[in-house]
């Protein structure tokens, strides 16, 4: 299973409400730090490819 694709899918289905890293860890059953690293990697992919979508972290 491509975990980065799973994380990307979770971001899209969460819609305007968003999703926390903690919620993602529960769903995909992976450690917090691993999910956080996948999100950073995905965000960098979006930047490199000059895509119209950006991942932002809200507090």
C-alpha positions in Angstrom: 0.0 0.0 0.0 1.3 3.5 -0.9 1.0 5.3 2.4 1.6 8.7 0.8 -1.4 8.1 -1.5 -3.5 7.1 1.4 -2.6 10.3 3.3 -3.4 12.3 0.3 -6.7 10.6 0.0 -7.5 11.3 3.6 -6.7 15.0 3.1 -9.1 15.2 0.1 -12.0 13.3 1.8 -11.7 15.4 4.9 -12.9 18.4 2.9 -13.1 21.9 4.5 -13.2 20.4 8.0 -9.7 19.0 7.7 -8.2 16.1 9.6 -5.6 16.0 12.3 -2.4 13.9 12.2 -3.8 12.0 15.3 -6.9 11.1 13.3 -4.7 9.9 10.4 -2.6 7.8 12.7 -5.7 6.0 14.0 -7.1 5.4 10.5 -3.9 4.1 8.9 -2.4 2.6 12.1 1.0 4.2 11.7 3.0 6.2 14.3 2.5 10.0 14.6 6.0 10.8 13.4 5.7 8.6 10.3 2.4 10.3 9.3 3.9 13.7 9.9 6.9 12.8 7.7 4.6 11.6 4.9 2.7 14.9 5.1 5.9 16.9 4.8 7.0 14.8 1.9 3.7 15.3 0.2 3.8 19.0 0.8 7.3 19.2 -0.8 6.0 17.2 -3.8 3.3 19.7 -4.3 5.8 22.6 -4.1 8.3 21.0 -6.5 5.6 20.2 -9.1 4.2 23.8 -8.8 0.7 22.5 -8.1 -2.3 24.6 -7.2 -2.7 22.8 -3.9 -0.7 23.4 -0.8 -0.8 21.6 2.6 -0.9 23.9 5.5 -0.9 23.2 9.2 -3.4 25.0 11.4 -3.2 25.2 15.1 
